[in-house]
Amino acid sequence: MLTGVGVAAAQDTGTATLDEVVVTAQKVSQSLQDVPFSIQAMGTEKLEQLQVADFNDFAKFLPSVSYQTVGPGFTSIYMRGVASGGDGNHSGSMPSVGMYLDEQPVTTIQGPLDIHVYDIERVESLAGPQGTLYGASSQAGTIRIITNKPSMAGFDAGWDAGVNTVAHGGIGYVAEGFVNQPLADNVAVRLVGWYEHDAGYIDNVPGTRTYHEGENVDGDDIPDHTINNDALVKDDFNDADTYGARAALRIDLNDDWTITPQLMAQDQKTNGVFGFDPDVGDLKVDRYKPDSSHDRWVQAAMTIEGRISDFDVTYAGSYLKRNVDSESDYSDYSFFYDNLYNYGQYWVDDTSTPLADPSQYIQAKDRYTKQTHEIRLASAQDKRFRFIVGAFYQRQYHNIQQDYRIDGLADFESVTGWPDTLWLTKQERVDIDTAAFGEATFDITDKLSVTGGVRLFKVDNSLKGFFGFSSWYSGSTGEAACISPTPVVPGGPCESFDKNVKEDGNTHKLNVTWKFDEDRMVYATWSTGYRPGGLNRRGTLPPYLSDFLTNYELGWKTTWGGNLRFNGAVFMEQWEDFQFSILGPNGLTEIRNAAQAEMKGVETEINWRVNEGLTISGSAAYTDAQLSENYCGFTDPDGNPVTDCPSPLAPKGQALPVTPKFKANLTARYEWSWADFDAHLQGSLVTQSGAWTDLRTTERGIVGRIPGYTSADVVFGVEKDGWSGELSILNAFDERGEVTRTVACAEAVCGTRAYTVPIQPRTIGVRIGKRY
């Protein structure tokens, strides 16, 4: 399905037509209308028209995509309803949707990079399993961000600057620029830079919290303690600053071989939280400890393209380093657990006096590295029989440090070597994926084609290190349960576990395509995708197994009269033994294979060039995702889910969480000549139905259901002599659309305090730009 729209004058009639859009979704260049599966593509022009600056901006125009987020850099992406609602933890399942930057996957273990969108050639969204060409993290789909490459065609440059005001919030601004410069007949460089300040709109308001500590071990009453957050009160405290750069070099060694090295880096600092507490007020919270995040990353990539005889050869490699430092208020956990179980009586200072403020907070350091290598060989694509074969290697590393702190905590209660640390997670996780893949297409006739593909994979995943309390507090976790006094991860007090799991298997694809003519085709696809199994850090739990997705899809790609495109697909997907993460005892993530699920739906898209001035485009998806077996909450000794139980946590037929049943968008754009200017007026509507936040019935009753919403964007602009100016009103009616609803700990404990992450309130912006 195509979202990018261009206009061209038909030579024979003079009427406006839609431009061809070329994509590389199948690792070769081809027209989007020839790709026999569901795909949307937003080109440079469309991304600029829709005011796209980040993932949230383009995701709302992708109806098959849903997501959960707690702020920039912390997002879990889903497609076609393949969502259990429990992903995103550092020791949790791998993502089910892959994110690619050009040829390189940039989905780290805990989620994808938050890439600023500027000077981007296109965004491709591939719905359904892409397990043959893209592998483990593309079980349910793949999103590709393709950058503009250096060009020897000539000098090209531009800049853009803007300022905006957010309703109920502050002032934001952005400055961006690029330059493309040939250095020789066969060498060119492209440089891109950006800085953006996102205004805050969540207020941290005054609040108090009283800890009822109950009795001490001697039976004496402990005085209640009341704390306040006066030192942290601030309006619009969830602002963000992002700056980054990209440098790419293209070298044509000869007519057949090209090398394209690229370096890209970004630094993003956020403050506050991006969810509000409806019980405190609209866009308001009362937080008692600092909240912030500092996410910086750099990626070095190299693509080598060439020809050997009649075959195209491509090597794509990359090395990614990502560091994230964050701190977060965890006093909800302290408050609810202390009041329910009188835990606060245990937290004392070095004189054994109960602490006046037993509030917890988390200081986290996450260190990621990721290297990927892929080499592939493709035959000539104009032949009756054509193929692509390749090999892939990926190694992801994550050094995890989660420091749960209480100020003034006694040394004997603290984890050894970590003053004021009640709980420490100090672990290393390594995920290795090796694969060989191939796809082949044979044109049986000039109208009928058959494609088959397979991917053979091996995974080797490990997790080791320390987690838990000091030996004073707990005899079953932490230091008291260590298997060795020598830490296996530097910085830990000892070794809690050292686990490894290996798997191998295959995914496959079969497609049949029938072309009625050059403008219309239908296809049928049977494909599979997988997500590797992994390890639970709680030693009493077994590893969780791989889950597999099988996709059955019927689709069509049609163009009518050169100015109307109508594409779509109907699908049914079966999700086998899907992985489900919950917060278990002590707020510790547990992953188990849950049950079976089935997703049925339809996706449609239309692009209509009505006349020389008016273009209408839109897309929609209806997704019915539900359990096809009971979810009982436990597995057999081999790790397989048990589905026959008298009181399931979620019964057969229960809707899966996160994904709305209906999501759609519609955009109308009118262009005309106004005095000496080229003017445009554009309006967009985005709507989606409600969705549940959790799979389990009890938790749904506690946290509630996310309601549906409709938002509207309006843009007016003019252009002349390379200059452009725009006025935009995004979320024009200030709709408080909910993206995520989350709690700080297990819903049965913290469920009465749920945070709502909304879409950004109404934002009015002015933007100017210049192209040279």
C-alpha positions in Angstrom: 0.0 0.0 0.0 1.4 3.4 -1.0 1.2 6.5 1.1 3.8 8.6 -0.8 2.2 10.6 -3.6 3.8 12.5 -6.4 2.4 14.3 -9.4 3.5 14.2 -13.0 2.0 15.5 -16.2 0.9 12.7 -18.6 2.5 13.4 -21.9 -0.4 12.3 -24.0 -3.3 14.0 -22.1 -1.7 16.7 -20.0 -3.7 15.5 -17.0 -2.0 15.1 -13.6 -0.9 11.6 -12.7 0.7 9.9 -9.8 4.5 9.4 -9.8 6.0 5.9 -9.6 7.5 5.2 -6.2 10.5 2.9 -6.1 11.2 0.9 -3.0 13.8 -1.7 -1.9 11.6 -3.7 0.4 12.7 -7.0 -1.3 16.4 -6.0 -1.2 16.1 -5.0 -4.9 14.8 -1.8 -6.5 11.3 -2.1 -7.9 8.1 -0.2 -8.2 6.0 -0.3 -5.1 3.1 -1.4 -7.3 5.1 -4.6 -8.2 5.7 -5.6 -4.6 3.5 -8.6 -3.8 2.8 -7.9 -0.1 1.4 -5.1 2.0 3.7 -2.1 2.1 3.4 1.6 2.7 6.0 4.1 1.6 6.3 7.8 2.5 8.7 9.7 0.3 10.7 12.9 1.2 7.9 15.2 -0.1 5.2 13.3 1.8 7.2 13.3 5.1 7.6 17.0 4.8 4.0 17.6 4.0 2.8 15.6 7.0 5.2 17.5 9.4 7.0 14.2 10.3 10.0 14.7 12.7 10.0 11.4 14.5 8.5 7.9 14.8 5.3 9.2 16.6 4.6 11.5 13.6 4.7 8.9 10.9 3.3 6.0 13.0 -0.1 7.7 13.2 -0.3 7.5 9.3 0.5 3.8 9.3 -2.8 2.0 10.2 -1.2 -1.4 10.7 1.2 0.0 13.3 0.5 0.4 17.0 2.8 1.1 19.8 3.4 1.7 23.5 5.7 4.4 24.9 6.6 6.1 28.1 8.7 8.8 26.3 11.3 9.3 23.6 13.7 6.4 23.3 11.4 4.0 25.2 8.9 2.6 22.6 7.6 -0.9 21.8 6.3 -1.2 18.2 3.7 -3.7 17.0 2.0 -4.6 13.7 -1.3 -6.3 12.8 -2.3 -6.9 16.4 0.7 -9.1 17.2 1.0 -7.6 20.7 0.8 -9.2 24.1 1.4 -5.8 25.9 4.2 -7.0 28.1 7.4 -6.1 26.1 10.1 -3.5 26.6 12.0 -4.7 29.7 15.8 -5.0 29.5 15.6 -8.7 30.4 12.4 -9.3 28.3 11.5 -10.7 24.9 13.1 -9.4 21.7 10.9 -7.0 19.7 8.5 -8.4 17.2 8.9 -5.5 14.7 12.3 -4.7 13.2 13.5 -1.1 12.7 16.1 -0.5 10.0 18.2 2.5 9.1 19.1 2.0 5.5 20.4 -1.6 5.3 21.2 -1.9 9.0 18.8 -3.1 11.8 18.7 -0.5 14.6 16.4 -2.3 17.0 18.3 -2.8 20.2 17.3 -5.4 22.8 15.1 -2.9 24.7 13.6 -1.1 21.7 14.5 0.9 18.5 16.5 4.1 18.2 14.5 7.3 18.3 15.7 8.6 15.0 15.1 12.3 14.1 13.5 12.3 10.6 15.1 14.9 8.3 16.6 14.6 4.8 15.0 11.1 4.6 14.4 9.6 1.1 11.5 7.5 2.4 10.0 5.5 5.2 8.8 1.9 4.3 6.4 0.0 6.4 6.3 -3.8 5.6 3.3 -5.4 7.3 3.3 -9.1 8.1 6.2 -11.6 8.7 9.4 -10.6 7.0 11.3 -13.6 8.4 12.8 -14.7 5.0 14.7 -11.5 4.2 14.8 -9.7 7.5 15.0 -12.3 10.3 14.3 -12.6 14.0 13.1 -9.1 14.9 10.8 -8.9 11.9 8.3 -11.5 13.1 5.3 -9.2 12.6 6.7 -6.6 10.2 9.5 -4.2 9.5 9.9 -0.4 9.3 12.7 0.9 7.2 14.1 4.5 7.3 16.0 5.2 4.1 18.3 8.2 4.1 19.1 10.5 1.1 22.4 9.4 -0.3 25.3 11.5 -1.7 24.9 12.4 -5.4 27.4 13.3 -8.1 24.7 15.2 -9.9 25.7 18.5 -8.5 25.6 20.8 -5.5 22.5 20.7 -3.4 21.7 22.3 0.0 19.0 23.5 2.2 17.9 24.5 5.7 14.8 24.7 7.7 14.0 26.5 11.0 10.8 26.6 13.0 9.2 27.6 16.3 6.0 26.3 17.9 3.9 26.7 20.9 2.2 23.8 22.7 -1.2 24.2 24.3 -0.9 24.0 28.1 2.9 23.9 27.6 5.9 25.8 26.5 7.8 26.9 23.3 9.6 24.5 21.0 12.0 25.2 18.2 14.1 23.3 15.5 16.9 24.0 13.1 18.0 21.6 10.4 20.2 21.6 7.3 21.9 19.5 4.7 24.5 19.9 2.0 25.4 17.6 -0.9 28.7 18.3 -2.6 30.5 16.4 -5.4 34.2 16.2 -4.6 35.2 14.6 -7.9 33.5 13.0 -10.9 33.2 9.8 -8.9 33.0 11.0 -5.3 30.4 13.0 -3.4 29.6 13.8 0.3 26.4 14.5 2.0 26.3 16.2 5.4 23.1 16.6 7.6 22.6 18.2 11.0 19.7 19.0 13.3 18.8 20.5 16.7 15.4 20.3 18.2 13.9 21.5 21.5 10.5 19.9 22.2 8.4 21.9 24.6 7.1 20.3 27.8 3.4 20.2 28.6 3.2 18.0 31.7 3.2 19.9 35.1 4.7 18.4 38.2 2.4 20.0 40.8 2.7 20.1 44.6 1.8 17.0 46.5 2.3 15.1 49.7 2.5 11.4 50.5 2.2 9.8 53.9 3.9 6.5 54.7 2.0 4.5 57.4 4.8 2.3 58.7 2.8 0.3 61.3 4.7 -1.5 64.0 8.4 -2.4 64.3 9.7 -5.8 65.1 9.2 -5.1 68.8 5.5 -4.3 68.4 6.0 -0.5 68.9 4.2 2.0 66.6 6.3 3.7 64.1 5.3 7.4 63.5 3.8 8.2 60.1 6.1 10.1 57.7 4.7 12.7 55.3 6.9 13.9 52.5 6.4 16.5 49.8 7.8 17.3 46.4 8.2 21.1 46.7 11.8 21.0 45.4 10.7 19.4 42.1 7.5 21.4 41.4 7.7 22.7 37.8 5.4 23.5 34.9 6.0 21.9 31.5 8.7 19.7 33.0 8.8 17.0 30.3 10.9 18.9 27.7 13.4 17.3 25.4 16.5 18.4 23.5 17.8 16.5 20.5 20.8 17.2 18.3 22.6 15.0 15.8 24.4 14.7 12.5 24.9 12.4 9.6 27.8 12.2 7.2 27.8 10.0 4.1 30.4 9.5 1.4 29.8 7.8 -2.0 32.7 6.6 -4.0 32.2 5.0 -7.5 35.3 2.9 -7.9 34.3 2.1 -11.5 31.1 1.6 -13.5 30.3 -1.6 -11.4 31.4 -1.0 -7.9 30.3 1.7 -5.3 31.3 2.1 -1.6 29.1 4.2 0.7 30.4 4.7 4.2 28.1 6.6 6.6 28.4 7.9 10.2 25.3 9.0 12.1 25.1 10.2 15.7 22.4 11.6 18.0 22.2 12.9 21.5 18.8 13.3 23.2 18.1 14.6 26.7 14.6 14.4 28.2 13.3 15.6 31.5 10.2 14.6 33.5 7.7 12.0 32.5 5.4 12.0 29.4 2.3 10.6 31.2 -0.1 12.3 33.5 -2.2 11.1 36.4 -5.9 11.9 35.8 -6.6 11.8 39.5 -4.1 14.7 40.0 -5.4 16.6 37.0 -5.3 17.0 33.2 -1.6 16.9 32.1 -0.5 16.9 35.8 1.4 14.6 38.0 3.0 14.8 41.5 6.5 13.2 41.3 8.8 13.0 44.3 12.1 12.1 42.8 13.9 13.3 39.6 12.9 11.8 36.2 15.3 12.2 33.2 16.9 10.3 30.4 20.1 10.9 28.4 20.2 8.7 25.2 23.1 9.1 22.9 24.2 6.8 20.1 26.5 6.6 17.1 26.4 4.2 14.2 29.1 3.6 11.6 27.9 1.8 8.5 29.3 0.6 5.2 27.5 -0.5 2.1 29.4 -2.0 -0.8 27.5 -2.6 -4.1 28.9 -4.1 -7.2 28.4 -6.6 -10.1 30.1 -9.9 -10.8 29.1 -11.1 -14.3 25.3 -10.8 -14.4 24.9 -10.8 -10.6 24.5 -7.9 -8.2 26.6 -8.2 -5.0 25.8 -6.2 -1.8 27.6 -6.1 1.5 26.0 -4.1 4.4 27.7 -3.9 7.7 27.4 -1.6 10.8 28.5 -1.1 14.3 26.2 0.7 16.7 27.0 2.0 20.2 24.2 3.3 22.4 24.5 4.6 26.0 21.4 5.5 28.0 21.5 7.0 31.5 18.2 7.5 33.2 16.7 8.2 36.6 13.1 7.7 37.6 10.8 8.2 40.6 9.9 4.8 42.0 8.1 6.1 45.0 4.8 4.6 43.8 6.2 1.2 44.4 7.5 2.2 47.8 4.3 3.8 48.9 1.9 1.1 47.8 4.0 -1.8 49.0 4.8 0.0 52.3 1.2 0.8 53.0 0.0 -2.7 52.1 2.7 -4.8 53.7 4.4 -2.3 56.1 7.7 -2.8 54.3 8.8 0.7 55.4 9.4 -0.6 59.0 12.5 -2.4 57.6 14.2 0.6 56.0 16.4 2.3 58.7 19.6 4.4 58.8 22.9 3.3 60.4 21.5 3.9 63.9 18.5 1.6 63.1 16.1 4.6 63.2 13.3 4.2 60.6 13.8 6.5 57.6 11.7 9.6 57.4 11.5 9.2 53.7 11.7 5.6 52.4 10.9 6.6 48.8 12.7 4.6 46.2 14.2 5.9 42.9 16.1 4.2 40.1 19.4 5.3 38.6 20.0 3.2 35.4 22.9 2.9 33.0 22.3 0.9 29.8 25.2 0.2 27.5 24.5 -1.3 24.1 26.6 -2.4 21.2 25.4 -4.0 18.1 27.2 -5.2 15.0 25.6 -6.6 11.9 27.0 -8.1 8.6 25.0 -9.2 5.6 26.2 -10.2 2.2 23.8 -11.1 -0.6 23.8 -12.0 -4.3 21.0 -11.1 -6.7 20.4 -12.2 -10.2 19.2 -10.0 -13.0 15.7 -8.9 -12.2 14.5 -8.7 -15.8 14.9 -12.5 -16.2 12.1 -15.0 -16.1 13.9 -16.8 -13.2 15.5 -14.5 -10.6 16.7 -15.0 -7.1 18.5 -13.5 -4.2 20.6 -15.4 -1.7 22.6 -14.2 1.3 24.0 -14.7 4.8 23.5 -12.6 7.9 25.3 -12.3 11.3 24.2 -10.1 14.2 25.6 -9.7 17.8 23.8 -7.6 20.3 25.3 -6.7 23.7 23.6 -5.0 26.6 25.3 -4.1 29.9 22.4 -3.6 32.4 22.7 -1.5 35.5 19.5 -0.8 37.5 20.2 0.8 40.9 17.1 1.0 43.1 18.0 3.5 45.8 16.7 4.8 49.2 18.6 7.8 50.5 20.2 7.3 53.9 19.7 3.5 53.9 21.8 1.7 56.4 25.0 0.1 55.2 24.0 -3.3 56.5 20.8 -3.1 54.4 22.5 -2.0 51.2 23.9 -4.2 48.6 27.6 -4.8 49.2 29.7 -2.0 47.6 26.6 0.0 46.7 25.7 2.5 49.4 22.0 3.4 49.7 21.2 0.6 47.2 18.2 -1.6 48.2 18.1 -3.6 45.0 20.7 -4.0 42.2 20.5 -5.4 38.8 24.0 -5.7 37.2 23.9 -8.0 34.2 25.2 -8.7 30.7 23.0 -9.9 27.9 24.2 -11.1 24.5 22.0 -12.1 21.7 23.6 -13.7 18.6 21.7 -14.4 15.4 23.2 -16.2 12.4 21.2 -17.0 9.2 21.3 -18.0 5.6 18.4 -17.0 3.4 17.2 -17.1 -0.2 14.2 -16.2 -2.3 13.5 -17.2 -5.9 10.8 -16.0 -8.4 9.7 -17.8 -11.6 7.4 -16.3 -14.2 5.3 -19.2 -15.3 3.7 -16.9 -17.9 3.9 -13.2 -18.5 1.0 -12.8 -16.0 1.6 -15.5 -13.4 4.6 -15.6 -11.1 5.6 -17.8 -8.1 8.0 -16.9 -5.4 9.4 -19.1 -2.7 11.8 -18.3 0.1 13.4 -19.8 3.2 15.6 -18.6 6.0 17.7 -21.0 8.1 18.7 -19.5 11.5 20.6 -20.2 14.6 20.4 -18.1 17.8 22.7 -18.2 20.8 21.4 -16.0 23.7 22.9 -15.6 27.1 22.2 -13.6 30.3 24.5 -13.5 33.4 25.2 -11.4 36.4 23.6 -10.3 39.6 20.1 -9.2 40.7 18.5 -8.8 44.1 18.8 -7.5 47.7 21.5 -7.6 50.2 21.8 -10.8 52.3 20.4 -9.0 55.3 17.0 -8.5 53.8 16.4 -11.6 51.7 17.5 -15.2 52.0 16.2 -16.3 48.7 17.3 -13.6 46.2 20.3 -11.4 45.7 23.5 -11.9 47.7 22.1 -14.7 49.8 21.3 -16.7 46.7 24.5 -16.2 44.7 26.1 -19.2 43.2 29.6 -17.8 43.4 31.2 -15.1 45.5 33.1 -13.9 42.4 31.1 -11.5 40.2 30.8 -12.6 36.6 29.9 -9.0 35.6 32.2 -6.3 36.9 30.6 -4.2 39.5 28.3 -6.8 40.9 28.8 -8.1 44.5 28.7 -11.8 43.4 27.2 -14.1 40.7 23.5 -14.8 40.8 23.3 -16.8 37.5 25.0 -17.5 34.2 22.6 -18.9 31.6 22.6 -19.7 27.9 20.0 -20.9 25.4 20.5 -22.0 21.8 18.0 -22.7 19.1 17.8 -23.3 15.4 15.0 -23.5 12.8 13.7 -22.0 9.7 11.0 -19.6 8.3 9.5 -19.8 4.9 7.5 -17.9 2.3 5.4 -18.8 -0.7 3.8 -16.3 -2.9 1.7 -16.4 -6.1 1.1 -13.3 -8.1 -1.3 -12.7 -11.0 -1.0 -9.6 -13.2 -4.1 -8.7 -15.1 -2.1 -5.9 -16.9 0.7 -3.4 -16.1 -1.6 -1.5 -13.7 -3.4 -4.3 -11.8 -2.4 -7.4 -9.9 -3.5 -9.7 -7.2 -1.4 -12.0 -5.0 -1.6 -14.7 -2.3 1.1 -15.1 0.3 1.8 -17.8 2.9 4.7 -16.7 5.2 6.1 -17.2 8.6 8.1 -15.2 11.2 9.8 -16.0 14.5 11.1 -14.4 17.6 13.9 -16.2 19.5 13.4 -17.6 23.0 15.4 -16.4 25.9 16.2 -16.6 29.6 14.4 -15.6 32.8 16.8 -14.1 35.4 14.8 -15.6 38.2 16.5 -18.9 38.7 13.4 -20.9 39.5 11.8 -20.1 36.1 12.7 -22.1 33.0 13.7 -20.4 29.7 11.0 -19.2 27.4 10.7 -20.7 24.0 10.6 -19.1 20.5 7.2 -18.0 19.3 6.2 -18.3 15.6 3.7 -16.4 13.5 2.1 -17.8 10.4 0.5 -15.4 7.9 -2.1 -16.0 5.2 -2.6 -13.0 3.0 -4.6 -12.0 -0.1 -3.9 -8.6 -1.6 -4.3 -6.4 -4.6 -2.3 -3.5 -6.2 -4.2 -1.4 -8.7 -3.8 1.9 -10.7 -6.7 3.4 -12.5 -6.3 6.0 -15.2 -2.9 7.0 -14.0 -4.4 9.2 -11.3 -6.0 6.8 -8.8 -4.3 4.0 -6.8 -6.2 1.6 -4.7 -4.3 -1.1 -2.9 -5.2 -3.5 -0.1 -4.9 -6.8 1.6 -6.9 -9.2 3.8 -5.0 -11.4 6.2 -5.2 -14.1 8.9 -2.3 -14.7 11.2 -1.8 -17.4 13.8 0.6 -16.7 16.7 1.8 -19.9 18.4 2.9 -20.0 22.0 3.5 -16.3 22.2 5.9 -14.9 24.8 4.2 -12.9 27.5 6.0 -10.7 30.1 4.5 -9.8 33.5 5.8 -8.1 36.7 6.1 -10.9 39.2 7.2 -10.8 42.9 9.4 -7.8 43.8 8.5 -6.2 40.5 10.8 -8.7 38.7 9.9 -9.3 35.0 8.9 -12.9 34.2 8.5 -14.2 30.6 6.5 -17.3 29.8 5.0 -18.8 26.7 1.4 -17.9 27.1 -1.1 -19.4 24.6 -2.2 -19.2 21.0 -3.7 -16.2 19.3 -5.3 -15.4 15.9 -5.4 -12.1 14.0 -7.8 -11.3 11.2 -8.0 -8.1 9.3 -8.1 -5.9 6.2 -5.8 -3.1 5.1 -6.7 -0.6 2.4 -5.1 2.5 0.9 -6.1 5.1 -1.7 -4.3 7.9 -3.5 -6.4 10.0 -5.8 -5.1 13.0 -7.9 -8.5 14.6 -8.4 -7.1 17.4 -10.6 -4.1 19.6 -11.0 -4.7 21.1 -7.6 -6.4 18.6 -5.4 -4.9 15.3 -4.0 -6.7 13.0 -1.6 -5.0 10.1 0.2 -5.9 7.8 3.0 -5.4 4.4 4.5 -7.2 2.2 7.0 -6.9 -1.1 8.9 -9.4 -3.3 10.7 -7.7 -5.8 13.0 -9.5 -8.4 15.1 -6.8 -10.0 17.3 -7.9 -12.4 20.0 -6.8 -15.5 22.0 -7.6 -18.8 20.3 -6.8 -20.7 23.5 -7.1 -20.0 27.2 -4.2 -18.2 28.9 -3.7 -19.9 32.2 -0.6 -18.2 33.4 1.7 -21.2 33.7 3.6 -23.7 31.6 4.5 -27.4 31.8 7.9 -28.6 32.9 9.2 -28.2 29.3 8.1 -24.6 29.1 5.0 -25.2 26.9 1.9 -23.2 27.8 -0.9 -24.9 29.7 -4.3 -23.9 28.2 -6.7 -26.2 30.0 -7.5 -24.7 33.4 -10.7 -24.0 35.3 -10.0 -20.3 35.8 -7.9 -18.8 33.0 -6.3 -15.4 33.5 -7.6 -14.6 30.0 -10.2 -16.8 28.3 -10.3 -18.0 24.7 -11.7 -15.2 22.5 -10.4 -12.4 24.7 -9.1 -9.5 22.6 -5.3 -8.9 22.6 -4.2 -5.6 24.1 -2.6 -2.4 22.6 -4.0 -2.6 19.0 -7.2 -0.8 18.2 -9.7 -2.7 16.1 -10.0 0.3 13.6 -7.3 2.9 12.7 -7.5 5.2 9.7 -6.3 8.5 8.3 -7.4 10.8 5.5 -5.4 13.7 4.0 -6.6 16.3 1.4 -4.1 18.7 -0.1 -4.9 21.6 -2.5 -2.2 23.4 -4.4 -2.7 26.6 -6.4 -0.9 29.8 -7.7 -1.4 32.8 -5.4 0.1 36.0 -6.7 3.7 35.1 -7.3 3.6 32.2 -4.9 2.9 28.5 -5.1 0.4 28.0 -2.2 -1.0 24.9 -0.5 -3.6 24.1 2.1 -3.7 20.6 3.7 -5.9 18.9 6.2 -5.4 15.5 7.8 -7.7 13.4 10.1 -6.4 10.5 12.1 -8.8 8.2 14.1 -8.6 5.0 16.0 -10.9 3.0 18.2 -10.1 2.0 21.8 -7.8 -0.8 23.0 -7.1 -2.7 26.2 -3.9 -2.1 28.1 -3.4 -5.7 29.3 -4.2 -9.2 28.2 -5.4 -10.4 31.6 -9.0 -9.9 32.8 -8.3 -8.9 36.4 -5.7 -6.3 35.3 -8.1 -4.9 32.7 -10.6 -4.2 35.5 -7.9 -2.4 37.5 -6.2 -0.3 34.8 -9.1 0.2 32.4 -9.4 0.6 28.7 -7.8 3.2 26.5 -10.6 5.1 24.7 -10.5 5.9 20.9 -9.9 9.3 19.6 -9.8 11.5 16.5 -7.2 14.2 15.8 -6.9 16.8 13.0 -3.9 18.6 11.5 -4.1 21.7 9.3 -1.2 23.2 7.3 -1.0 26.3 5.1 2.2 27.3 3.2 3.7 29.2 0.3 6.9 28.7 -1.8 8.8 31.0 -4.2 12.3 30.9 -5.6 13.5 28.2 -3.3 12.0 29.8 -0.2 9.2 28.2 1.7 7.1 29.1 4.7 4.4 27.2 6.5 1.9 27.6 9.3 0.8 24.4 11.0 -1.8 23.5 13.6 -1.3 19.9 14.7 -3.9 18.2 16.9 -6.0 21.3 16.1 -8.9 20.5 18.5 -6.5 19.6 21.4 -7.7 16.0 21.6 -6.4 14.2 24.6 -5.8 10.9 22.7 -4.3 8.2 24.8 -1.3 6.2 23.5 -0.3 4.3 26.6 -1.6 3.7 30.1 0.9 2.3 32.5 1.6 1.6 36.2 4.8 1.6 38.2 4.4 -2.0 39.6 2.1 -5.0 39.5 -1.4 -3.8 38.7 -2.9 -5.5 41.7 -0.7 -3.3 43.9 -0.2 0.0 42.0 -3.2 -0.2 39.7 -5.0 2.6 41.5 -2.3 5.0 40.2 -2.2 4.7 36.4 -0.4 7.1 34.2 -1.8 8.1 30.8 0.6 9.0 28.0 -1.2 11.3 25.5 -0.6 12.5 22.0 1.0 15.9 22.1 -1.6 18.7 22.8 -2.5 21.2 20.1 0.7 22.6 18.6 0.8 25.8 16.5 4.0 26.2 14.5 5.7 28.5 12.0 8.4 27.1 9.7 10.6 28.7 7.0 13.1 27.0 4.7 15.4 27.6 1.8 16.7 25.2 -1.0 19.7 26.2 -3.1 
